[in-house]
Amino acid sequence: DFVFTAEVLTPDREASLAFRMQDRDNGYLLILIPTGVELDAKLVTGAANNFYMNFLVDLDCVKNEDITTMTIADIRVNRRIIVWIPGAGALQPDGYTRYSVASIDAQWLIVGSPTLGMGANPSGPATALGLTGFPNACIVDGVSSDGGLPRNLNVPACVTGAALPTTASASCGVGHKGALILLGDSNNTAAKTYNVKRVKIKDRVIVFR
């Protein structure tokens, strides 16, 4: 028996810890991959379905988009909505369920095209997170103008009552937080209530009281 403690860090990707065989095949005995996102939640009322998270991801993290001069197609080049569809989760002693995901887990979808090798929302199928070609990608607060997220009702041309074409102005979007917890969608409007106690994204943990 032994205890092994390690603190590992990389500047642009997840860090993993591997125990390898000492032979010519150099196989793995064990590999530990850190969880990218964790969420502790408990259903209070309604049916336990269609609970997911949206992340507004800027692929280069430069955040220089001018929504007044860009279309939805223009802003989608660098700013994308990544959707996490949680798995079953693990019940915690306090009655909350902990849902967790890593980048390699097949629980991710992406809104719109190109799909970057990921499953297209909402049809899927869910895939691993397809951002390996974007080492500088980051979660941002801002406007996505996409995916059914908040619309700018102060601009008459944006108030259509239908999905916007990609040729519409990016200013049709309203700024929102980079991480959103969603309990339904256009086809699932039944009321439900969740309590959320804890959120972890990489090494940042937020606890709600």
C-alpha positions, 0 to 999 in steps of 0.5 A: 500500500502507498499514498501518492500525492501530486499537483499537476498543471498545464497552461492550455489543457487538462493535466492527467496522471498516468502509471505506466508498465515498464516494458516494451509495450509501455501500456497503462496500468492506471490513468487519472484524468481530472473532471472538468465540470461538476455540478451539485443539484437537487430536483425540487419540483417537476420532472427530472429531465432536460437539465443541461448547461450552456457555455459561451466559448470564445475560441481565441479568447481575444474577445474583440467581436463588434456585434454592431457590424457582424452577422450571426454567421460572423460571430459564430466563427470565434464564439460558440455555444457548447452544451453539456448534457449531464449523465446519471450523476452520483447521489451525495450524503446531503441528498444532492446529486453530483453531475460531472464531466471531463473533456473526453466524455461523450456528453457534449454538443455544439450549436450550429456549424461547423461542428468542430467534430462534435455532435450538433445540438439538439440531435447529437449524438453527444461526443467528447469536447472538440476543442483540441485545436483551440488551446486559447479557448475560454468561457466568456460573458457576452453576446452569442446571438445564437441557440435560442439564447436571449434576444434583443427585443429593443431592435424591431428587426430582431423580434420575429417570433421565429429562429433567426437566420445566420445573416441576421445582425449579431446585435439581435443577441443580448449579453448573458453569462458564459455559463447557464443552467437550463431546465428546458427548451422550446419543446420542453416547457413544463415547469420545474425547480432545481436547487444548485449547491455547488459548481466546479469548473476546472479549479474554480469552485463556487458554493451557494448557501 
